[in-house]
Amino acid sequence: MSIAYVLPLNLRKKLKKPLGDLIRGTFDETAKILKTIIENEKQPCIVSVGDIVSKNLVENHVLPHLLIVDNKAMRAKIEPISAMLNVNEEKHVKNPPGTITLEALNAIKEAFKNNKRVKIVVDGEEDLLTLIAILYAPENALIIYGQPHEGVVVVRATKQKKIEVAKILEVMETTAKD
């Protein structure tokens, strides 16, 4: 397993802050706002990162192009969402906490190359993969992830946001390989 990026201690606090627009409230409260955003902006692609966000989107009839999950919520095992969503492709990748592996990075890049609905199941942790999703998503795609105890975050994959994420990844870049 090759590690492409490692989260340094000095970035941990920065990455706890939302990368996009924070919509506060329970998912029931935020679902209506999300649906309005999606309908008004006619997004070419929706990406969900995290099991609870993905499950809640699907239950509210918002079907992401790409779902990135680890079958955990707040680090506790939960039932996989596979029964609720018909995906065209399911990929399993390893991605230890605090890292981004080449395997996970490549799976995300590949998912954006076709019109299939893809679910990536992570053995490890999916949180940092939000950065890779933003970087490689089609321009103006929406990346949606949970902000624990606050609500959901909506990130628009604009050129400016991609540059911001690329700078974060530069700080995380490593030449260490397993």
N, C-alpha and C positions, 0 to 999 in steps of 0.2 A: 504494500500500500504506500503510495507516494503522497507525501504531504506537500501541498502547494503553498498554503498560508497557515500561519500560526498567530493567534490573537495575543499581542503583547499586553502586559498589565496596564500600560499607559493608555490603551484604547478601550479598555473594558467600560469605564465610566461614560465615555463619549457614546459608545454603541448602545448603552441602556436608554439613551434619549431617542425619541421617534425620528426615523429617517424621512418621514413625510408628514401628512396631516393626521393628527390624532383625533379620532371620533370617540368621545367619551360616552360611557354608559354600558349597559348590558348588551348582549348581542341582539336581543329583541329590539332594544332601543336604537341600536346602530344599524340594524339590517335595513330599515326603511331608508336611512340616509345613504347607505351603500348602494341600494338598488337605484335610487334617484341619480347618484353620481354615475353609475354604470349606464343607465338609460340615456342620460343627457350627453354624456361624452362619447357614446358609441365606441367604446374601447375595442381595439383589434384583438386584445389578448388580456386575459385575467389570470393571475398567478396567486395561489394561496400558499402561505408557508405556516405550518403548524396544524396540528390535528383538530383542535377546537374550532379554529377559524374555518378550516376546510369543511368540517362537519356542518357547522352553522350556515355556511354559504350554500352548500348542497341542499340542506333542509329548507332553505329559503329560495330554492330554484335558481340559484346562481351557480353555473357550472364552469369552474375554472378550466382553462386550457392545460395548466400545469398545477398539480398539487404536490407539495413537498411535506412529508409527514414522517414521524418516527414512532408512531403508535404509543405516544406518551403525552400526558398533560401535566405540566409542572413537575416533570421528571418521574411521574408515576405511570405505570403501564395502564393503557386503556384499550378498549375493543377497537380493532381497525375499522375504518370507515368504508371498506371495500364493498360491503353489501348495499350501501346506499348510492353508489356511483358506478356507472358502467364506463370504465376507462378502456381505451384502445390498447394501451401498453402500460405495463407495470415494471419498473426497474428497481432493483435492490442495490444499494451502495453502502459502503462503510465510510463513516465520517466521525471520528472521535471528537468529543467536546473540545471546544477552543481551537478547532482546526477547520481547514477546508482541504479535502483530498482532491487529487486530480480525477479520481473516479467519479466523485460527486459533481465536480465542475463540468466534466465532459458529458455526464448524463443530462445536466441542465441545458448545456449548449445544444445537444442533440434534440432535446424535447422541443426546442424552438424552430427546428428545421422542417417541421411538417405540420399538418393540420390535425393530427391525432390528439386526443385527450390522454395525457400522460400522468401517471402517479409515480412519484419517486419515494420509495420507502427507505428511510435512513436507519442504519444500524449505528447508533451513536447519537448525535445531536444535529438538528436541522437549522438552528437559529442563524448561524453565520451564512448559511446558503442563501439567505435573503439578499446578501450583497451580490452574489453571483447571478441570481435571478434578475436583479435590477440591471446589472451590467450587460447581460446578454439578451434580455427581453426585447421584443420589437419596440421601437420608439413609441411613446405614449401608452404603452401597456400599463395596467394597474397591478401592482404587487401589494397584496393585503396580508398583514400578519397581526397577531395579537400583542397588545401591550398589557402585561399582567396587572390585574386589579384596576385597570383604567378604561380599556376599550380596545378598539382596533386602529391600526395605522394603515393609511392608504398612501402608497408611493407611486408617483407617476414617473415612468422611465423616460425622462426627458434627456436631451443631450447634456444639460447642466448637471442633472442628478447622476448620470453615468460618469461624468468627469469627477464629481465628488466621491463616488464609490471607488473609482480607479485610484484616487489618491489614498483612500483608506487602505485599499489592498496593497499599495506600494509599501506602506508602513508594515503590513503583515507579511509581506513576501519573504519566503525562505528558500534557501538552496538545499536544505536538509531533505534527504529522501530516505525512506525506510527500505 
